[in-house]
Amino acid sequence: MKILIADDEPDLLSQYSTVLTDRNHTVVTTSDGQSCVAKYEEEFARSPDHVFDAVVLDYSMPKMNGLDAAKKILEMNKSQRIIFASAYVQETLIDSIQNLKQIVELLQKPFSLQDLIDTIEDKTIYDELAKLNVNIQNLRDLNPTHAQIRDYLEALRKIQKAKTF
């Protein structure tokens, strides 16, 4: 797989890159959202039909946060697989629904390198999320309550847990 990762913590970025490269993936890393979008644009211009299999974004980064980077990437390629790495999964989920009009995959920080591998390599999670996205516009139109968002978050956790255990 070809994977783009953006994280402002150099040690984590190095660990992610090493473990995924050791599993024969091609990994491109950036240290902020702005550089991530620039790298994505560069790859998209070169090969718009196959840019990256997954884009892993730290949610909080300098220059451009993960949400804004995801918006720009999804403007180029609305079917791009996005995985947010965030300590604040509920807020990330709410923001992704309201701003991206879709649910993205979430890894709650801190997470193990095995969790990263399992999430990236298991494309069925992405397929299951696509099924959930059928109702995203309805949810957005309803201006979801905290309880509704919690239910979606729980559904995401169940999908991810079922795939990683």
C-alpha positions in Angstrom: 0.0 0.0 0.0 1.0 3.6 -0.5 0.4 5.6 2.6 0.7 9.4 3.4 1.2 10.3 7.1 1.2 13.7 8.6 2.2 14.1 12.3 4.1 16.9 14.0 5.8 14.6 16.5 9.0 13.4 14.8 9.5 10.3 17.0 6.0 9.0 16.3 6.3 9.8 12.6 9.5 7.8 12.5 8.0 4.8 14.3 4.9 4.8 12.0 7.1 5.0 8.9 9.5 2.3 10.1 6.8 -0.3 11.1 4.8 0.3 7.9 7.9 0.2 5.6 9.0 -3.1 7.3 5.6 -4.5 6.2 6.5 -3.5 2.6 4.3 -0.4 2.4 5.5 2.7 0.6 5.3 5.5 3.2 5.5 9.3 2.6 5.7 11.5 5.7 5.1 15.1 6.4 5.3 17.1 9.7 2.3 19.4 9.2 -1.0 19.7 7.4 0.2 22.2 4.9 3.1 20.0 3.7 0.7 17.0 3.6 -1.7 18.8 1.3 1.2 19.9 -0.9 2.6 16.3 -1.1 -0.9 15.0 -1.9 -1.3 17.6 -4.7 2.0 16.6 -6.1 1.1 12.9 -6.2 -2.4 13.7 -7.5 -1.0 15.6 -10.4 1.3 12.7 -11.2 -1.3 9.9 -10.9 -4.9 11.0 -10.1 -6.3 7.5 -10.4 -4.1 6.1 -7.6 -2.8 8.7 -5.2 -2.6 7.0 -1.8 -4.3 4.0 -0.4 -4.7 5.8 3.0 -3.9 9.2 4.4 -3.2 9.2 8.2 -3.6 12.7 9.7 -2.8 13.8 13.2 -5.7 16.0 14.1 -3.8 18.8 15.8 -0.8 20.0 13.8 0.8 23.4 13.1 0.3 25.4 9.9 -2.9 23.5 9.0 -4.7 21.0 11.3 -5.8 17.6 10.2 -9.4 18.6 9.5 -8.4 21.4 7.1 -5.9 19.1 5.4 -8.6 16.4 5.0 -11.0 19.0 3.5 -8.4 20.0 0.9 -7.6 16.4 0.1 -11.2 15.4 -0.2 -11.8 18.4 -2.5 -9.3 16.8 -4.9 -10.4 13.2 -4.4 -13.7 12.7 -2.6 -13.1 8.9 -2.2 -9.7 9.2 -0.5 -9.5 7.1 2.6 -8.7 9.3 5.6 -7.7 8.1 9.0 -7.5 10.6 11.9 -5.1 10.0 14.8 -6.5 12.0 17.7 -6.7 11.9 21.5 -10.1 13.6 21.2 -12.1 11.1 19.1 -15.5 12.5 20.0 -14.6 16.0 18.9 -12.9 14.6 15.8 -16.0 12.6 14.9 -18.3 15.6 15.4 -16.0 17.8 13.3 -15.7 15.2 10.5 -19.5 14.9 10.3 -20.1 18.6 10.3 -17.3 19.7 8.1 -16.4 16.8 5.8 -19.9 15.4 5.4 -18.6 11.9 6.0 -17.3 9.8 8.8 -13.6 9.0 8.6 -11.7 6.4 10.4 -10.3 7.2 13.8 -7.4 6.0 15.9 -7.5 7.2 19.5 -4.1 8.4 20.7 -2.1 6.8 22.2 -2.4 3.7 20.1 -0.1 0.8 19.5 1.8 0.3 16.3 -0.1 -2.9 15.8 -3.4 -0.9 16.0 -2.0 1.4 13.2 -1.0 -1.6 11.1 -4.4 -3.4 11.6 -6.4 -0.2 10.8 -4.4 0.6 7.6 -4.2 -3.0 6.3 -7.9 -3.8 7.0 -9.8 -2.2 4.2 -13.1 -3.7 5.4 -13.2 -1.1 8.1 -13.4 1.5 5.3 -16.1 -0.4 3.5 -18.2 -0.6 6.7 -17.7 3.2 7.2 -19.0 3.8 3.7 -22.2 2.0 4.8 -22.5 4.3 7.8 -22.0 7.4 5.6 -25.3 6.7 3.9 -26.9 8.5 6.9 -24.3 11.3 7.3 -26.2 13.9 5.3 -29.4 13.1 7.3 -27.5 13.4 10.5 -26.0 16.7 9.4 -29.4 18.0 8.4 -30.8 17.1 11.8 -28.1 19.0 13.7 -27.2 16.0 15.8 -27.5 15.8 19.5 -24.7 14.7 21.7 -26.4 11.3 22.1 -26.6 10.8 18.3 -23.0 11.6 17.9 -22.1 9.2 20.7 -24.1 6.4 19.0 -22.2 7.0 15.8 -18.9 7.0 17.7 -19.9 3.7 19.4 -20.7 2.2 16.0 -17.3 3.2 14.8 -15.6 1.7 17.8 -17.5 -1.6 17.4 -16.4 -1.8 13.8 -12.8 -1.1 14.6 -12.7 -3.4 17.6 -14.2 -6.3 15.6 -11.5 -5.9 13.0 -8.5 -5.5 15.4 -9.3 -8.4 17.7 
